[in-house]
């Protein structure tokens, strides 16, 4: 159960927002003005009526203590999850001015809370019973897997020929051909049921004419794509872990078959990336006892945020199972035993040079890796001409901050948090630089999300 006396911070609430617009709109509703009948319970539920443009206020209820993660309902028509009203109510709840007193839930809130918990109990019973169900036809599954492997092999062989034609004709021809050539090749990889190859081909198409030095970048990416092709075509000769990584990079689905690891997991970071088809949410966890870092991936249709939401800086006890593959950190979240609650846990930090070496070690296991999660201890964000870097406070090394972050507010939040003093920063270290995701001030301060 959530202890009523222990409340989240505003940063932890705003980290749940599905996008910047929701974050801004929710912040405006974090005051008592538009709310009535707001209340909370010792069981970790919060409710309130929010005045809107219509004649009837919106009914908003949040279940913070649910072991499957924060759950929300609101009578507003928004398709965002959580909506601005849920964010505003949570922000109101984080305050200590008595705007959300403890008390019994009104009937409209109690009905939803009771119904949700009954459905959760029924689902647990159903899931337990389904474990005895008979499996599907293994022979039919084997034949389907074999047919798909044959299609991917044909696609990889065709892609090898197209890469050879490109290099034979010279890289300059890629700029003259335009993006259409790459999109047509990517479509062929989709037909071959190799979405991983298709995605990397589309990335190739964006490199020509992308700025000074693009031929070098194109050649590097072509080499990595060739390496992945060859890895697939010779997968029977690879070690099991590396073969699993190749299958994952090509786009074959896998399952989390590692043994469940029960731990108290700290939510290090959460952020979304989106394209025209899909929204992908990445959540980084750190196990306090196992000293493991794990990545949770969840997906939502284009324009809609994924349902899995975990506030940054909170910790919860749960089981996590790893996906196969050399150096793979992706995991599946299993049974959760406690709701997220504030924690003082921090992962151990590295120096800038140690972080770069850690990324190099990860590349040996997975050559197609773009970045690797690391925590930097006692670094200072420092401007360096037109760029920024994270410099060791007690050494002579620094890591450049990824250029994609230079125009985002997270960089300025990091600079403000530091104020020239050392901070602890968690992020992703890669060949494009370091991407800060979360930072802690010196001492025992609360984490600040930079996403």
C-alpha positions as CSV (number, residue, x, y, z in Angstrom):
1,X,0.0,0.0,0.0
2,X,1.1,3.6,-0.6
3,X,1.7,5.5,2.6
4,X,-0.4,8.6,2.6
5,X,2.3,10.6,4.3
6,X,4.8,9.8,1.5
7,X,4.0,11.7,-1.7
8,X,5.5,12.0,-5.1
9,X,7.3,15.1,-6.3
10,X,6.0,17.3,-9.1
11,X,8.8,16.0,-11.4
12,X,7.8,12.4,-10.8
13,X,4.2,13.3,-11.8
14,X,5.1,15.2,-14.9
15,X,7.3,12.4,-16.0
16,X,4.1,10.4,-16.6
17,X,2.9,12.9,-19.2
18,X,2.5,11.3,-22.7
19,X,3.8,14.5,-24.4
20,X,4.9,18.1,-23.8
21,X,1.4,19.5,-24.4
22,X,-0.1,17.3,-21.7
23,X,2.7,18.3,-19.4
24,X,1.9,22.0,-19.9
25,X,-1.9,21.5,-19.7
26,X,-1.6,19.3,-16.6
27,X,0.6,21.9,-14.8
28,X,-2.1,24.5,-15.2
29,X,-4.6,22.2,-13.5
30,X,-2.3,21.5,-10.5
31,X,-3.9,24.3,-8.4
32,X,-7.0,24.0,-6.3
33,X,-9.1,26.5,-8.4
34,X,-10.8,24.1,-10.9
35,X,-11.1,21.2,-8.4
36,X,-13.9,20.2,-6.0
37,X,-14.6,17.2,-3.9
38,X,-11.0,16.2,-4.1
39,X,-9.9,13.5,-1.7
40,X,-7.6,10.6,-1.1
41,X,-7.5,7.4,0.9
42,X,-4.9,5.4,2.8
43,X,-5.2,2.7,0.2
44,X,-3.5,5.0,-2.4
45,X,-6.5,6.3,-4.4
46,X,-7.1,10.0,-5.3
47,X,-10.2,11.5,-6.8
48,X,-11.7,14.9,-7.7
49,X,-14.1,16.8,-9.9
50,X,-12.5,19.2,-12.4
51,X,-14.4,22.1,-13.8
52,X,-14.3,22.1,-17.6
53,X,-16.0,23.9,-20.5
54,X,-19.2,21.9,-20.1
55,X,-21.9,22.1,-17.6
56,X,-20.8,18.9,-15.7
57,X,-17.3,18.6,-14.1
58,X,-15.0,15.8,-15.2
59,X,-14.8,12.9,-12.8
60,X,-11.1,11.9,-12.3
61,X,-9.9,8.9,-10.2
62,X,-6.4,7.6,-9.9
63,X,-5.2,4.4,-8.2
64,X,-1.6,4.9,-7.2
65,X,-1.3,1.8,-5.1
66,X,-2.2,-0.7,-7.8
67,X,0.7,-3.2,-8.1
68,X,0.4,-3.1,-11.9
69,X,1.2,0.6,-11.9
70,X,-0.7,3.9,-11.7
71,X,-4.2,3.6,-13.2
72,X,-6.4,6.4,-14.3
73,X,-9.9,7.1,-15.3
74,X,-11.5,10.4,-16.3
75,X,-14.9,11.3,-17.9
76,X,-13.2,13.7,-20.3
77,X,-13.0,12.8,-24.0
78,X,-9.2,12.9,-24.2
79,X,-7.5,9.8,-25.7
80,X,-4.2,10.6,-24.0
81,X,-3.1,8.4,-21.1
82,X,-2.9,9.9,-18.5
83,X,-5.0,12.9,-19.5
84,X,-4.3,16.5,-18.3
85,X,-6.9,16.2,-15.5
86,X,-5.2,13.1,-14.1
87,X,-1.8,14.9,-14.2
88,X,-3.4,18.0,-12.6
89,X,-5.0,16.0,-9.8
90,X,-1.7,14.2,-9.0
91,X,0.1,17.6,-8.9
92,X,-2.5,18.9,-6.5
93,X,-2.1,15.7,-4.4
94,X,1.7,16.2,-4.2
95,X,1.2,19.5,-2.3
96,X,0.9,19.8,1.4
97,X,-1.8,22.5,1.6
98,X,-4.6,20.2,2.4
99,X,-6.3,20.5,-1.0
100,X,-6.6,16.7,-1.2
101,X,-7.7,15.6,2.3
102,X,-8.1,12.0,3.4
103,X,-11.6,10.6,3.6
104,X,-14.1,8.1,2.2
105,X,-14.4,8.0,-1.6
106,X,-17.7,9.2,-3.2
107,X,-19.8,6.5,-4.9
108,X,-18.7,7.4,-8.5
109,X,-15.0,6.9,-7.5
110,X,-15.6,3.9,-5.3
111,X,-17.4,2.1,-8.1
112,X,-14.4,2.4,-10.5
113,X,-11.9,1.5,-7.8
114,X,-13.9,-1.6,-6.7
115,X,-14.5,-2.7,-10.3
116,X,-10.8,-2.3,-11.3
117,X,-9.6,-4.4,-8.4
118,X,-12.2,-7.1,-9.0
119,X,-11.1,-7.3,-12.6
120,X,-7.4,-7.5,-11.6
121,X,-8.2,-10.3,-9.2
122,X,-10.1,-12.1,-11.9
123,X,-7.3,-11.7,-14.3
124,X,-4.8,-13.1,-11.9
125,X,-7.0,-16.2,-11.4
126,X,-7.4,-16.5,-15.2
127,X,-3.7,-16.2,-15.8
128,X,-3.0,-18.8,-13.3
129,X,-5.5,-21.2,-14.8
130,X,-4.2,-20.6,-18.3
131,X,-0.8,-22.0,-17.3
132,X,-2.3,-25.5,-17.7
133,X,-3.7,-24.9,-21.2
134,X,-2.4,-27.1,-23.9
135,X,0.2,-25.5,-26.2
136,X,-0.3,-25.0,-29.9
137,X,0.9,-27.3,-32.6
138,X,4.7,-27.3,-32.3
139,X,5.2,-28.7,-35.7
140,X,3.0,-26.0,-37.3
141,X,5.0,-23.4,-35.4
142,X,8.3,-24.9,-36.6
143,X,7.1,-24.8,-40.2
144,X,6.1,-21.2,-39.9
145,X,9.4,-20.2,-38.4
146,X,11.3,-22.1,-41.2
147,X,9.3,-20.3,-43.9
148,X,10.0,-17.0,-42.4
149,X,13.7,-17.8,-42.0
150,X,13.8,-18.6,-45.7
151,X,12.2,-15.3,-46.7
152,X,14.6,-13.4,-44.5
153,X,17.6,-15.3,-46.1
154,X,16.3,-14.3,-49.5
155,X,15.9,-10.7,-48.4
156,X,19.4,-10.6,-46.9
157,X,21.0,-12.0,-50.1
158,X,19.2,-9.4,-52.1
159,X,20.3,-6.7,-49.8
160,X,23.9,-7.9,-50.1
161,X,23.7,-7.5,-53.8
162,X,22.3,-4.0,-53.5
163,X,25.0,-2.9,-51.2
164,X,27.6,-4.4,-53.6
165,X,26.0,-2.4,-56.5
166,X,26.2,0.8,-54.4
167,X,29.8,0.4,-53.6
168,X,30.7,-0.6,-57.1
169,X,29.0,2.5,-58.5
170,X,30.5,4.8,-55.9
171,X,28.8,6.5,-52.8
172,X,28.2,9.6,-54.8
173,X,25.5,7.7,-56.7
174,X,23.5,7.5,-53.4
175,X,23.0,11.2,-53.3
176,X,21.9,11.4,-57.0
177,X,19.5,8.5,-56.6
178,X,17.6,10.2,-53.8
179,X,15.5,8.6,-51.0
180,X,13.3,6.6,-53.3
181,X,15.9,3.9,-53.9
182,X,16.2,3.3,-50.2
183,X,12.5,3.2,-49.6
184,X,12.0,0.7,-52.3
185,X,14.8,-1.5,-50.8
186,X,13.2,-1.1,-47.3
187,X,9.9,-2.3,-48.8
188,X,11.6,-5.4,-50.2
189,X,12.9,-6.1,-46.7
190,X,9.4,-5.8,-45.3
191,X,8.2,-8.2,-47.9
192,X,11.0,-10.6,-46.6
193,X,9.6,-10.3,-43.1
194,X,12.8,-8.6,-41.8
195,X,11.6,-5.3,-40.2
196,X,14.9,-4.8,-38.6
197,X,16.7,-4.8,-41.9
198,X,14.0,-2.5,-43.3
199,X,14.5,0.0,-40.5
200,X,18.3,0.1,-41.0
201,X,17.9,0.6,-44.7
202,X,15.6,3.6,-44.1
203,X,18.2,5.1,-41.8
204,X,20.7,4.7,-44.6
205,X,18.4,6.8,-46.9
206,X,18.6,9.7,-44.5
207,X,22.4,10.0,-44.6
208,X,23.2,11.3,-48.1
209,X,23.3,15.1,-48.2
210,X,22.9,15.2,-44.3
211,X,25.9,17.4,-43.9
212,X,29.7,17.4,-44.1
213,X,31.2,13.9,-43.9
214,X,28.1,12.1,-45.0
215,X,30.0,9.6,-47.3
216,X,32.0,8.4,-44.3
217,X,28.9,7.9,-42.2
218,X,27.1,6.1,-45.1
219,X,30.1,3.8,-45.5
220,X,30.1,3.0,-41.8
221,X,26.4,2.2,-41.8
222,X,26.7,0.1,-44.9
223,X,29.5,-1.9,-43.2
224,X,27.3,-2.5,-40.2
225,X,24.4,-3.6,-42.4
226,X,26.7,-5.9,-44.3
227,X,27.9,-7.4,-41.0
228,X,24.3,-8.0,-39.9
229,X,23.5,-9.6,-43.3
230,X,26.5,-11.9,-43.0
231,X,25.6,-12.7,-39.4
232,X,22.2,-13.9,-40.5
233,X,23.5,-15.9,-43.4
234,X,26.0,-17.6,-41.1
235,X,24.0,-17.7,-37.9
236,X,24.5,-21.5,-37.5
237,X,28.2,-20.8,-36.9
238,X,27.7,-18.1,-34.3
239,X,27.7,-18.6,-30.5
240,X,24.1,-18.9,-29.2
241,X,24.0,-15.5,-27.5
242,X,25.4,-13.7,-30.6
243,X,23.0,-15.6,-32.9
244,X,20.1,-14.5,-30.7
245,X,21.3,-10.9,-31.0
246,X,21.4,-11.2,-34.8
247,X,17.9,-12.6,-34.9
248,X,16.7,-9.7,-32.7
249,X,18.4,-7.1,-34.9
250,X,17.0,-8.6,-38.1
251,X,13.5,-8.3,-36.6
252,X,12.5,-11.7,-35.4
253,X,10.4,-11.6,-32.3
254,X,11.7,-13.2,-29.1
255,X,10.4,-14.0,-25.7
256,X,11.8,-13.2,-22.3
257,X,13.0,-16.7,-21.3
258,X,15.5,-15.8,-18.7
259,X,15.0,-16.8,-15.1
260,X,12.9,-14.2,-13.2
261,X,15.0,-11.9,-11.0
262,X,13.1,-10.5,-8.0
263,X,14.5,-7.3,-6.8
264,X,13.6,-3.8,-5.7
265,X,13.8,-1.9,-9.0
266,X,14.5,1.8,-9.2
267,X,12.9,3.6,-12.2
268,X,15.9,5.5,-13.7
269,X,14.3,7.0,-16.8
270,X,11.2,7.0,-19.0
271,X,10.9,8.5,-22.5
272,X,9.0,8.0,-25.7
273,X,10.0,8.0,-29.4
274,X,7.4,8.1,-32.2
275,X,7.1,7.7,-35.9
276,X,4.1,7.6,-38.2
277,X,3.2,4.0,-37.1
278,X,4.2,3.5,-33.5
279,X,5.0,5.1,-30.2
280,X,7.7,3.3,-28.3
281,X,8.3,3.9,-24.6
282,X,11.6,3.0,-23.0
283,X,11.8,2.6,-19.3
284,X,15.2,2.0,-17.6
285,X,15.3,0.1,-14.3
286,X,18.1,-0.6,-11.8
287,X,18.0,-3.5,-9.4
288,X,19.3,-2.5,-6.0
289,X,20.4,-6.0,-4.9
290,X,21.2,-7.6,-8.3
291,X,23.1,-4.4,-9.5
292,X,21.5,-5.0,-12.9
293,X,20.1,-2.5,-15.4
294,X,17.1,-3.5,-17.4
295,X,15.2,-2.0,-20.3
296,X,11.4,-2.3,-20.6
297,X,9.8,-1.6,-24.0
298,X,6.1,-0.9,-24.5
299,X,4.2,0.3,-27.5
300,X,1.2,2.3,-28.5
301,X,-0.5,3.0,-31.8
302,X,0.6,6.2,-33.6
303,X,-0.5,9.2,-31.6
304,X,-1.3,7.3,-28.5
305,X,1.0,6.7,-25.5
306,X,1.7,3.2,-24.3
307,X,-0.1,2.2,-21.2
308,X,2.9,1.1,-19.0
309,X,3.9,4.1,-16.9
310,X,6.4,4.2,-14.1
311,X,7.4,7.4,-12.3
312,X,11.1,8.3,-12.4
313,X,12.8,8.1,-9.0
314,X,10.4,5.6,-7.5
315,X,11.1,2.0,-6.7
316,X,9.0,-1.1,-6.5
317,X,9.6,-4.8,-5.8
318,X,9.0,-7.0,-8.9
319,X,10.3,-9.9,-11.0
320,X,12.0,-9.2,-14.3
321,X,13.0,-11.7,-17.0
322,X,15.7,-11.0,-19.6
323,X,15.4,-11.5,-23.3
324,X,18.1,-13.7,-25.0
325,X,21.0,-12.2,-26.8
326,X,24.6,-11.2,-26.2
327,X,24.8,-8.0,-24.2
328,X,21.0,-7.5,-24.4
329,X,19.5,-5.5,-21.5
330,X,15.8,-5.7,-22.6
331,X,13.6,-7.5,-20.1
332,X,10.0,-8.2,-19.5
333,X,8.3,-7.0,-16.3
334,X,6.6,-9.9,-14.5
335,X,4.7,-9.9,-11.2
336,X,4.8,-6.8,-9.2
337,X,4.6,-7.1,-5.4
338,X,4.6,-3.5,-4.3
339,X,3.5,-0.2,-5.8
340,X,6.1,2.4,-6.7
341,X,7.3,4.4,-3.7
342,X,10.0,7.0,-3.1
343,X,13.5,5.6,-2.7
344,X,17.0,6.9,-2.0
345,X,18.6,4.2,-4.1
346,X,21.1,5.3,-6.8
347,X,23.1,3.2,-9.2
348,X,26.9,3.3,-8.7
349,X,28.5,5.9,-10.8
350,X,31.5,5.8,-13.3
351,X,34.0,8.4,-14.5
352,X,33.7,9.6,-18.1
353,X,36.6,7.4,-19.2
354,X,35.1,4.3,-17.5
355,X,31.7,5.0,-19.2
356,X,33.4,5.2,-22.7
357,X,35.2,1.9,-21.9
358,X,31.9,0.3,-20.8
359,X,30.3,1.3,-24.1
360,X,33.2,-0.3,-26.0
361,X,32.8,-3.6,-24.0
362,X,29.1,-3.6,-24.9
363,X,29.9,-3.1,-28.6
364,X,32.0,-6.3,-28.6
365,X,28.8,-8.2,-27.6
366,X,26.5,-6.3,-29.9
367,X,28.2,-4.4,-32.8
368,X,24.9,-2.8,-33.9
369,X,24.4,-1.1,-30.5
370,X,23.7,2.6,-30.7
371,X,24.2,3.4,-27.0
372,X,24.6,1.8,-23.6
373,X,23.2,2.9,-20.2
374,X,25.7,4.3,-17.7
375,X,25.6,6.5,-14.6
376,X,28.2,9.2,-14.4
377,X,29.3,10.2,-10.9
378,X,30.5,13.7,-10.0
379,X,30.4,15.3,-13.4
380,X,29.8,19.0,-14.3
381,X,27.9,20.1,-17.4
382,X,30.3,22.5,-19.2
383,X,29.9,24.5,-22.4
384,X,32.5,23.7,-25.1
385,X,32.1,26.2,-27.9
386,X,28.8,25.5,-29.6
387,X,28.4,22.2,-27.8
388,X,28.3,20.9,-24.2
389,X,30.1,18.2,-22.4
390,X,30.0,16.3,-19.0
391,X,33.4,16.8,-17.4
392,X,34.8,14.7,-14.5
393,X,35.0,17.0,-11.4
394,X,38.0,15.0,-10.2
395,X,39.7,14.2,-13.5
396,X,40.7,15.4,-16.9
397,X,38.2,13.5,-19.1
398,X,34.8,14.5,-20.5
399,X,32.0,13.1,-22.6
400,X,30.3,15.2,-25.3
401,X,26.6,15.6,-24.9
402,X,24.7,14.4,-28.0
403,X,23.9,17.2,-30.4
404,X,20.3,16.3,-30.5
405,X,20.0,17.5,-26.9
406,X,21.4,21.0,-27.4
407,X,18.1,22.6,-28.2
408,X,16.0,20.7,-25.6
409,X,15.0,22.0,-22.2
410,X,16.5,19.0,-20.5
411,X,20.0,20.4,-21.0
412,X,19.2,23.6,-19.3
413,X,17.5,21.8,-16.4
414,X,20.7,19.9,-16.0
415,X,22.8,23.0,-16.1
416,X,20.5,24.7,-13.6
417,X,20.6,21.7,-11.3
418,X,24.3,21.6,-11.3
419,X,25.0,25.4,-11.1
420,X,28.7,24.6,-11.6
421,X,28.7,21.8,-8.9
422,X,29.1,18.1,-9.5
423,X,26.0,16.0,-10.1
424,X,25.2,12.4,-10.8
425,X,23.7,11.7,-14.2
426,X,22.1,8.6,-15.7
427,X,21.9,8.4,-19.5
428,X,22.8,6.6,-22.7
429,X,26.5,6.7,-23.8
430,X,26.9,6.1,-27.6
431,X,28.8,7.0,-30.7
432,X,26.8,10.2,-31.0
433,X,27.7,11.3,-27.5
434,X,26.1,11.1,-24.1
435,X,22.3,11.6,-23.8
436,X,21.4,12.6,-20.2
437,X,18.1,11.2,-19.0
438,X,18.0,11.8,-15.2
439,X,20.2,13.7,-12.7
440,X,20.7,13.8,-9.0
441,X,22.3,16.7,-7.1
442,X,25.1,16.0,-4.6
443,X,23.9,14.6,-1.4
444,X,20.4,13.1,-1.1
445,X,18.4,15.3,-3.4
446,X,15.4,14.1,-5.4
447,X,16.1,12.9,-9.0
448,X,15.3,15.3,-11.9
449,X,14.0,13.9,-15.1
450,X,15.7,15.4,-18.2
451,X,13.5,13.7,-20.8
